[in-house]
Amino acid sequence: MAIEGSMLGLISYSVKELFDSVFVPQDRSSVWFVGILIFSIFSIRAIAGFLQRSLILKAGIEIVSKIQKDISAHIIDLDYEFFFKNSPGDLIFKFYGITIYAFMIAGGILLKGIGKGFIEKSVNPDNP
């Protein structure tokens, strides 16, 4: 998240460099340098964002898997009356639907809440 956030600062620096060394003095030899710099910034940002989302997804899948294992172990220990009172479709929804819904909520909180804080901190470290 810090790498992705710091790339925003580098983008503004590279645009400043584009104006200072290419547009104002009309130096065409620096166009390639600035172009490659901007391309590499976006490439690094894309790779860092992909890795960040992959790690969060992996953690979320492990959490959902643990929850489902705990629920299935609990369901196996229940008596027959529970199964007579609850339909199989209702149990399947509760088993899979609720854990997947919890995963989506937790993933959204992680990406939007914590990630936003890290990115804002890396772009503007003076902001409390």
N, C-alpha and C positions, 0 to 999 in steps of 0.2 A: 504494500500500500504506500509505503514511503517512496519507493522508486517511482510508482505511477504518479504520485503527487509532486515529486521533485521534477518530473518531466514537464509539468505545467510551467514551472519557473524557467526551465531551460528553453521552452518554446518562446517565452517572452524575450529572453536574452538573445535567441537566434534571430527573432524578428527585428530587434534593435540592431543587431549586427548586419542584417540585410539592408536596412536603411542607411546605416553609418558607412558601410564599406562597399555597397553596390549601387544604391540608388542616388545618393547625394554626390559622390565623386564620379559616378558613371563608370565604375571599374568592372568590366565584364569578366575579368579573370577570377574574381571572387564569387561569381555566381555558382560555380560548381561546388566550391567549398561550403557555401551557405546552404545550397540545395541538399548536399549529402548530409550536412549537419541536421537539417530539419527532417529529412527522411529517416536518419538513424534515431532521432528522438522519438518519432512516431512508432518506429519498429520496436524500440526498447519498451516503450509504453504499452504497446499491444502485447508483447511477450509477457511483461510483468503482470498485466491485467489478466491474461489467460492463466498464468500460474497461480495468481491469487484466487481466482474463481475456482480453479481446479482443487486447490487445497481446502477451500471452504466447502465445496461440494463433497469431497472425500470425508471430511469431518462430519458433515451432515448425514451422509449415508451410514457411517459407523454409528452415529447416535441413533438413527432410526432402526438400524439392525439390532442394537442392544435393547431398545425399547420393545421391539417385536419379539425378541427372544424372552424377555421378562414377561411379557403379556402371555405368550404361548405357554410358558412354564406355569403361570398362574391358572390359565384356562384348563390345562391338563389336570390340575389338582382339584377342580370343582366337581361337585356331585352331579348326578344325573338330572336332578330337578332343574338345575340351571339350564341345561340343554333342552329340556321340554318347554321351558318358559320363553326361551329366546330362539328366534328362527336363525337358520344358517346364514341367510343373507344379511341379517342384522349383525351377526357376529363378524362376518367378513368385512362389512363396512367399518365396524368399530376397530377391527384389527389392522386393516390396511389404510382406510380412509383417514382416520384420526391421526395416525403416526405420520402419514405423508403431509397432511395439513400442518401438523406441528413442525415438520421439517421446512416447509415453505415459509412459515412465519419466522422461525429461528434464522433461516438463511437471509430473509429480508432484513431482519433486525441487525444481523452481523454486517451485511454489505452496506446498508444505508446508515446505520447508526455509528458503528465503530469505524468503518472505512471512511466515512465523511469526516470524522474527527481527525483521523490520521492525515488525510489529504489536506485538510485546512491547516493543520499544524505544520506540515512540511512546506506548504506554500508561504504561509505567514507565521513564522515561529514567535513573533512578538505578541500575537493575539492570544490572550489568556483563555 
